[in-house]
Amino acid sequence: MAHHMISLLVNGQKEKLLVPSNLTLLHVLRDMLGLTGTKNGCEAGECGACTVLLDGEPVNSCMVLAPELDGREVITVEGLAKDGQLTPLQEAFAELSAVQCGYCTPGMLMSATALLRRKPHPTQQDVQEALVGNLCRCTGYQRIIDAVMVASRTGGAE
């Protein structure tokens, strides 16, 4: 198995790693860097539990090979809060009980963060479209959508 030396920025921290050709971003984050907030769901790009921001765009980390990461920036759910201060989006999720089992929450937060950065005042339809790749088996989605809408009125993603 071939290995590659990659350099990337993860949650603002420079990382230099030797990775096998077939390792995914999901496993770089969880197994090599100990960032377990990114959840391992289907490993087929279908559920969105592993969503992170890659160069500012939401991606299923299970579908990105580690050698593709060289010179790029990754933000995970651990990188959202600054100095222990939750973002307005994270606060809205907590206040509106948009979290039940919590498994989908990191991916939902990352997709919603990307939306709010791109479109600070989205419509409900915009939110629904942004979250279409993130599956939830507990909440029924309405509280998640409501939380994103509240965050858009109270400070957004930052």
N, C-alpha and C positions, 0 to 999 in steps of 0.2 A: 504494500500500500504506500503510495506516494504521500509525502507530507509537505506542507507549505508554511513558510513563515509569513505571518500577517501582522499588520499594525492597524489598530482601529481605536476609535474613541467610544467608550461605553459609559454613559451617564456622566460625561465630562472628564473621565479618567482615561489616560492613554494606556492601552494594553498591547503587548507584543506576545504573540502566541505561535507555537508550532502545532499545526492542526492537520489531521488526515484529510485527504481529498473528499471523503464521503461524509464527513461530520457536518451536521447542520448547525445553523445559528442557534436554534433551540438548545442543542446540547453543549455548544460553546458557553452559552449563558448559564445554564443550570449546572453542568458537570465540571466545566473548567473554571468558571468565574464565581460559582456559588450563588448566582442570582436566581433564586427559585420562585420569585414572584411570577415569572413567565411560566404559565402552566402547560404541561404536556397533555394534550387532549387526544386528537385522532391521528396525528403525525401524517395526515394526508391533505392538509390545507382546507379542510371542510368546516371546522368548528370555530376557529378564531380564538381559542383559548390562549394560543401562543403569540398573539399579535404584539408586535413591538414597532417602534418607529425606526426606520432605516433611512437615513438622510432626510428625516422629516416626514416620510410617508409610511402609512401603516402597511405592514407585511406580515404574513404568517411565517414566523421564524422557522417552522418545521420544513419550509419549502426553499430556504435559502442555504446554499452550501457555504461552508466556512471560507474556502478560498476566495469567494466573491466579496468578502468583507474588507479586504485590504484597502486601507485609506478611507474608510467610510465611518459614519457616526451612527451609533445605536443608542436609543433611549428606551429603557424598560420602565415598568411601573415603579421600580425602586428609584428611578431618576426623576419622578414627578415632584415630590415634596422637596422643598428647599429649607435647610436648617430646621427640620422637624415640622415645618409649617405646611399643612395640606393645601393643595390648590383649591380654588372655588369648586371645581368639578368634583374632586374627591370629597369635599365637605358636603356638597349637594347629594352625592351618592349615600353618604352616611345619614344625613338629616332626613332624606325621603325614603329610607329603608329600601334602596335600590339593590341591596346586597342580601341574598339569602344564603345559599351554600357558599357563595364566593368564588367558585371555580372559574366562572366566566368573567368575573369582575376585572382582573388585570387587562384582559384583551378588550373588554368594553371600554375601559378607561383610556386605553391607548388609541382606539379608533375614534372615540369622542374627542380626545385631545387633538388629534390631527384635524378633525372637522372644525373645532373651535378656533384653531390656529389659522385655518384656511378661510373660515367663514364665521366671524365672531358672533353673528346674530342669525343663526340658522332658523329655518322653519321646521315644524314638526316633521314634514316630509323629508327635509334634508337630513335630519337626525335618523329617521328610519332607514333612509338609503345608506347613510354612513355606517350603520350598525348591521347591515344585511348579512355580512360575513361572520358575525359573532352570534353563536347559538347559546341560548339560555334555556335550561329545563325547569327552572324554579319560579322566576318572577313574572312571567307573562309579558315582559318587556315594558309595560306602561310606566312603571316607576323609574326604570332606567331612562326612558325617553323624557319623562318629567324632570329628572335630575339634570340631564343635559340642557334642557330648556331653562331651568332655574339658573344653572351655571352661566348660561349665555347672558343672563340679565344681571348677574352678581360678580362678574369678573372673569369669566371664561376659563381658559385652560391654564392660565399662569397664576 
